[in-house]
Amino acid sequence: MINIYKGDQIGAFLERFESRRQEISQDVRDSVTRILRKVREHGDAALSKLTRKFDGADIPSHNLQVSNEDIEKAVHNMPPGWMDILRESVSNIRRFHEKEKRQSWLDWKNPDTLLGQRITPLERVGIYVPGGRAVYPSSLIMAAVPAQAAGVHEILAVSPPDKNGQIHMAILAAAQVLGISRIFKVGGAQAIGALAYGTKIIPRVDKIVGPGNIYVAEGKRQVYGLVDIDMIAGPSEVVILADSTANPDFTAADLLAQAEHDPLASAICVTDNENLANQVKQAILEQAQTLQRAEIFEPSLKTWGGILVTKNWEQAISLTNRLAAEHLGLHVNQPWETIGRIRNAGAIFLGHFSPETAGDYWAGPNHVLPTNQTARFASPLGTGDFQKVSSIIQYSQSSLKMEAEKIMTFANMEGFDGHANAVKQRIK
């Protein structure tokens, strides 16, 4: 189910792993372009037709928005205790993201020159909540809470319906906890088009966030610039960096947890201890017998997973930084010493009792993270992603006079005498 790689085998594994980030095919691009064009030209009617075609749900365009009655019914039908779990999860995540909020600031360069930044929230944000293999109320929570912490004025959600034209009750219940009442039964690239262009029923947004399949990702790529997006997310991944103190059962469980997301998900253990590697492999085989999603995690582990046994700890650290994991578990004796050597990771889970699952649902930091080694330069979704910055510049006449010659010289250096004249007119 999962292989152990040593020596030269590691290089071959890395080549295969890095090939996972492939260019989207021209067929997919062309298909998304056609879908977006239909939505732009025909609006809600196109959404209704495309929903019937791709989701098998026959929903008239005037019924695309989830009714308040459906939201209340979903809340009523939630199993005992589930609503309390959702509320506490939202509270934990909100507490974390409130601390991220950026504030406006002003600074006097001198008594007559004022500089600063004005921080303002986005006006309207659209959240894509995926459907398909699983139910993702956590995706709605992780996108909505930082937007709310930033002060976004209006938040919409879109999600593909089932064949009965319904959205799962857990998503609707999470929306109720979050105070989001505008939810639309539409998914795929057509939902991205609706949020980017606007229709009679779905208003145009300023930013689209949330994960989705390859068509959703390509839709976001094509509308970027017309609206902002969070990121082009790829299949999920975890790397467990493990030393001799790691618990093989814990390590196996974390790898299986990631692999059950998607057949393209990647779950990798990096260790310098061959005995541990064998124990982890055996633990995976044993635990897999107790889990339900074998049709997903088996191809994930076989193709994109691996246990990499390095010749020493230095190579283990180097490999971990090269992999630049979305999720990184430090199953080591001294995690605080190890973290100082980690340069690339979306979220870091320190020690033997910090499972990725806690980060997915409960702890507080966002689980929308950079994938496909983009943790080399990208960061988790946060409150700042829903704020924008306006620079503030104010000169008095006397302070402009003091700097005028230097400013005009710079303008003339670039050949813009009109720029220089704009200063000259104020000081003559």
Rosetta blueprint (number, residue, H / E / L):
1 M L
2 I L
3 N L
4 I E
5 Y E
6 K E
7 G L
8 D H
9 Q H
10 I H
11 G H
12 A H
13 F H
14 L H
15 E H
16 R H
17 F H
18 E H
19 S L
20 R L
21 R L
22 Q L
23 E L
24 I L
25 S L
26 Q H
27 D H
28 V H
29 R H
30 D H
31 S H
32 V H
33 T H
34 R H
35 I H
36 L H
37 R H
38 K H
39 V H
40 R H
41 E H
42 H H
43 G H
44 D H
45 A H
46 A H
47 L H
48 S H
49 K H
50 L H
51 T H
52 R H
53 K H
54 F H
55 D H
56 G L
57 A L
58 D L
59 I L
60 P L
61 S H
62 H H
63 N H
64 L L
65 Q E
66 V L
67 S L
68 N H
69 E H
70 D H
71 I H
72 E H
73 K H
74 A H
75 V H
76 H H
77 N H
78 M L
79 P L
80 P L
81 G L
82 W H
83 M H
84 D H
85 I H
86 L H
87 R H
88 E H
89 S H
90 V H
91 S H
92 N H
93 I H
94 R H
95 R H
96 F H
97 H H
98 E H
99 K L
100 E L
101 K L
102 R L
103 Q L
104 S L
105 W E
106 L E
107 D E
108 W E
109 K E
110 N E
111 P L
112 D L
113 T E
114 L E
115 L E
116 G E
117 Q E
118 R E
119 I E
120 T E
121 P E
122 L L
123 E L
124 R E
125 V E
126 G E
127 I E
128 Y E
129 V L
130 P L
131 G L
132 G L
133 R L
134 A L
135 V L
136 Y L
137 P H
138 S H
139 S H
140 L H
141 I H
142 M H
143 A H
144 A H
145 V H
146 P H
147 A H
148 Q H
149 A H
150 A H
151 G L
152 V L
153 H L
154 E E
155 I E
156 L E
157 A E
158 V E
159 S L
160 P L
161 P L
162 D L
163 K L
164 N L
165 G L
166 Q L
167 I L
168 H L
169 M H
170 A H
171 I H
172 L H
173 A H
174 A H
175 A H
176 Q H
177 V H
178 L H
179 G L
180 I L
181 S L
182 R L
183 I E
184 F E
185 K L
186 V L
187 G L
188 G H
189 A H
190 Q H
191 A H
192 I H
193 G H
194 A H
195 L H
196 A H
197 Y H
198 G L
199 T L
200 K L
201 I L
202 I L
203 P L
204 R L
205 V L
206 D L
207 K E
208 I E
209 V E
210 G L
211 P L
212 G L
213 N L
214 I H
215 Y H
216 V H
217 A H
218 E H
219 G H
220 K H
221 R H
222 Q H
223 V H
224 Y E
225 G L
226 L L
227 V E
228 D E
229 I E
230 D L
231 M L
232 I L
233 A L
234 G L
235 P L
236 S L
237 E E
238 V E
239 V E
240 I E
241 L E
242 A E
243 D L
244 S L
245 T L
246 A L
247 N L
248 P H
249 D H
250 F H
251 T H
252 A H
253 A H
254 D H
255 L H
256 L H
257 A H
258 Q H
259 A H
260 E L
261 H L
262 D L
263 P L
264 L L
265 A L
266 S E
267 A E
268 I E
269 C E
270 V E
271 T E
272 D L
273 N L
274 E H
275 N H
276 L H
277 A H
278 N H
279 Q H
280 V H
281 K H
282 Q H
283 A H
284 I H
285 L H
286 E H
287 Q H
288 A H
289 Q L
290 T L
291 L L
292 Q L
293 R L
294 A H
295 E H
296 I H
297 F H
298 E H
299 P H
300 S H
301 L H
302 K H
303 T H
304 W H
305 G L
306 G E
307 I E
308 L E
309 V E
310 T L
311 K L
312 N L
313 W H
314 E H
315 Q H
316 A H
317 I H
318 S H
319 L H
320 T H
321 N H
322 R H
323 L H
324 A L
325 A E
326 E E
327 H E
328 L E
329 G E
330 L E
331 H E
332 V L
333 N L
334 Q L
335 P H
336 W H
337 E H
338 T H
339 I H
340 G L
341 R L
342 I L
343 R L
344 N L
345 A E
346 G E
347 A E
348 I E
349 F E
350 L E
351 G L
352 H L
353 F L
354 S L
355 P L
356 E H
357 T H
358 A H
359 G H
360 D H
361 Y H
362 W L
363 A L
364 G L
365 P L
366 N L
367 H L
368 V L
369 L L
370 P L
371 T L
372 N L
373 Q L
374 T H
375 A H
376 R H
377 F L
378 A L
379 S L
380 P L
381 L L
382 G L
383 T H
384 G H
385 D H
386 F H
387 Q E
388 K E
389 V E
390 S E
391 S E
392 I E
393 I E
394 Q E
395 Y E
396 S L
397 Q H
398 S H
399 S H
400 L H
401 K H
402 M H
403 E H
404 A H
405 E H
406 K H
407 I H
408 M H
409 T H
410 F H
411 A H
412 N H
413 M H
414 E L
415 G L
416 F L
417 D H
418 G H
419 H H
420 A H
421 N H
422 A H
423 V H
424 K H
425 Q H
426 R H
427 I H
428 K L
